[in-house]
Amino acid sequence: MVLRCLLVVVVAMTTVTCDVYLHGPRGSNNRLNERGRERANANRLFDSQNNNRGGYNQGSLIYYEGSIVNIEWTNQHSCGDPNNHCELVIQYMCGEFTRDGTTTRTIPERRDQCENWNCDTDLEFGMHENYAYYRNCKNRQRNEGLFTADQDLNRDDARSTRQNPNGQRRGYECPEERDYYPYWGPTPWMDIAILTNNATTERCNYYKENSENVLGRFYCKFPDEYLLYREANNRGIKTIPITQAECEDTNLGSDGAGNAFPSPEWVQADPFGIPPPECIDADWSRDNHNGNGLDGFPNQYNWTVPSHTLSDNCVLRLRYNITTGEFKEGGFDPELDAGENAAQNGDASQLDVSSQFDLDEDEAEDRGYVFEGNPNVQVFEDVDVDLQLAINTAQYGRTFQDRTHVFAIRPKPEGTEEGVSIFNMNVRGKRGNIVQVYPAVEYDFAPNRVQMQTGDYIHIQWTGSDTNPGNNDGQGRQGTDRSNMILIRNITYDKEGALFEQTSANEQQGQWSSNYPIMIENTTSFMGLDYEDIIAAALIEQTQFGGDMEELDDAGTYYNMGLRQITTPGVYNYMCTRNNNFSNRSQKGRIVITTKPFVQKKIGVAGGEMELPNGDARLRIDPEALSSAVLFYIEESRGLLGQSTEEESETRRKKRQAGELPDESLDEDLATEDDADTGSKASDIISVYPLELKLEKTKAHLRIKYDAQASDTTFVAMVTDQGTYASLPDSRIESMESGNAQFMISGGGKYQVLKYPYVPVIIGFCILAIVLLALVIGLFIFFKKNPQARYRVKRIFGGDV
């Protein structure tokens, strides 16, 4: 039986080893605390395939469950671009003995080289995956159904792959698992997200349904007594099969006393039992450029830290997979398997290249259009000159990776309010100028821009190292990382240096273009933080009394303010006073705090949903509704939507005539302006951005909570991106019950549930009023004409009538 798997094939230029780097949280690239610019051991924990100069020295952080971690990275060979197919797989794991270690040496494979004959518990050595995991890998049968091109794999176990044909060991990582996703055997890695060039429903559903988060893996389980006996007697074990039939047919023999070992079992490991990973379109990045994305900021993913795994020993990894057009479907082709491999050593692989050039197989081989190492190709049919291509089939395609240092996931402090967001504010980068630190980066706050709502929490903390290269540029003691956080001086005239418009009714603190801090007083407002917190963030060492703090040398590399709830709206621009010269400038950041509830999320071709933290609105985008990823932003605000004034309508008309506004194309089923219903508010206004975005109305759904009486008539109104007021027809309303209105939308805009009293009830009240009035008038006339009757009533009730 040949196992089938999704082969994510990847490619890179064969002469380059400088490919994917995590910057937030700090990626290690196998570094520990080296004082040189290059890492000491590329095989310490994992196979990165990256440049020796990449990575940051050890430094750990604490993340609270439910908090938002901004994951930032750079990748060299593009993503979201037609030049190649790219996929980024983000995962994390936690383990009792997962650690950074204290030596740059690789953890031994021989247990007699570790303290107490147990490498798992020898804290000197760094360790992610454990020894049992690697032992299983090195003895497990290699998946011989995989495409290996013309590579000669030296081992028949899971250590040898097309990228690692010699079976080189790095830590306790399993090379086969590293190179393929989703892997068919049990792993310790929990999926967070897959970012892909081709986030189709088919592909994303495949990833979600086959993630180990939700689907347990079958494997052949050898009995513990057999494994312990063989290891105690320094003997190898039999090859572990990867099919059920071969597993159940395996005879493990007997021990020295002739006692037969139990037979292996084909068992299914439990899934992690957590939600499937998110699958979205990858952000664009260009070739040969370890730099920012389209918007001038690093490509990033916001991870909400789960609560199902609480541990002080966690690590995150990012794998970067790329492939060229020589492979169908970007490697997502079930026919790409061992049948395309070279028939024997020295032959070219049988991957079909000829049909891509309309050549028959013989002509393709004669002219060099075959998939093999460094082929000579005859480009011109009538010119007998060959050109050599630089192709290494071990790297066509290819996987790169980076991993963080160990971090902690802890429960939220007691008393933390539920239903609000927790944002992490950290520092990325290391000491040195851009040339000295590359492919790492210089100092910056991470994330550099944050938007929050009053009532949210912020967790300000950062870490660094005292063992950076001694001759790297920077302020303060050589080799040291230090940061602080202090407001920049205030604006001296309107919007000087400001990059963003100020939010409504919010005061902006700090002039972005300045390099001087504000003069802080007891009344200085910084997000509503206590004065003691403002001092601590600026001076780092809260217990400092005198001493040398000008350049923060006496402070430690780690600072943790703890969780703080934000109470004061505003736009706050802040800086670091130490890393502010022309070698490390400029370490600045901005926090925008609004009073309006909001949520922001990128949704791609596979669809997705997003909800305001307070639950007042939820947007759902169906699969295939979008042709590419869109960054959606939803905001809740007070007010009442209504028809445009004559002045507003005239202004829009003039702007269209002047070409300042395009002609507005409205859905035919919408009633607009004077033809639209109006009413009083039953909900707040929900704004969906981008306002100008157009969607197929049957594939986008918005739910809004509202408050109305049973006797009210409710409906949904909207204002388009150009300001046109409209009411939605009943055909758009999917449900309107229990205070929840769900309806189909055809794009961005401002939406609100409105109400007016139910017409039949109004008519009923009017009829009743008329009847009562007629009765009163009738009685008045009757008593006027019949005084005796009036007298009798007066005697009965004792009053005047």
Secondary structure as UniProt FT lines:
FT   TURN            14..15
FT   STRAND          20..24
FT   TURN            25..26
FT   TURN            29..30
FT   TURN            42..43
FT   TURN            52..53
FT   STRAND          62..64
FT   TURN            65..66
FT   STRAND          67..75
FT   STRAND          77..79
FT   TURN            82..83
FT   STRAND          85..94
FT   TURN            96..97
FT   HELIX           111..113
FT   HELIX           115..117
FT   HELIX           119..121
FT   TURN            123..124
FT   HELIX           131..139
FT   STRAND          140..141
FT   TURN            144..145
FT   TURN            149..150
FT   TURN            158..159
FT   TURN            165..166
FT   TURN            171..172
FT   HELIX           175..179
FT   STRAND          190..196
FT   HELIX           201..210
FT   TURN            212..214
FT   STRAND          218..221
FT   HELIX           224..232
FT   TURN            233..234
FT   HELIX           244..248
FT   TURN            256..257
FT   STRAND          265..268
FT   STRAND          278..281
FT   STRAND          285..287
FT   TURN            294..295
FT   STRAND          299..304
FT   STRAND          311..323
FT   TURN            325..326
FT   HELIX           328..331
FT   TURN            334..335
FT   HELIX           338..340
FT   TURN            345..346
FT   HELIX           354..357
FT   HELIX           361..366
FT   TURN            367..368
FT   STRAND          376..377
FT   TURN            381..382
FT   STRAND          387..388
FT   TURN            393..394
FT   STRAND          398..404
FT   STRAND          407..410
FT   TURN            414..415
FT   TURN            418..419
FT   STRAND          422..428
FT   HELIX           434..437
FT   TURN            438..439
FT   STRAND          444..446
FT   STRAND          449..453
FT   TURN            454..455
FT   STRAND          457..462
FT   TURN            470..471
FT   TURN            478..479
FT   STRAND          486..488
FT   TURN            494..497
FT   TURN            504..505
FT   STRAND          508..509
FT   TURN            512..513
FT   TURN            522..523
FT   TURN            527..528
FT   HELIX           531..539
FT   TURN            542..543
FT   TURN            550..551
FT   TURN            553..554
FT   STRAND          559..565
FT   STRAND          570..575
FT   STRAND          588..594
FT   STRAND          598..603
FT   TURN            605..606
FT   STRAND          608..611
FT   TURN            613..614
FT   STRAND          617..621
FT   TURN            623..624
FT   STRAND          630..637
FT   HELIX           646..657
FT   TURN            658..659
FT   TURN            668..669
FT   STRAND          671..672
FT   HELIX           673..675
FT   STRAND          680..681
FT   STRAND          685..689
FT   TURN            691..692
FT   HELIX           697..699
FT   STRAND          700..705
FT   TURN            710..711
FT   STRAND          712..719
FT   TURN            721..722
FT   STRAND          725..727
FT   HELIX           730..732
FT   STRAND          733..737
FT   TURN            738..739
FT   STRAND          740..744
FT   STRAND          749..757
FT   HELIX           759..785
FT   HELIX           787..797
//
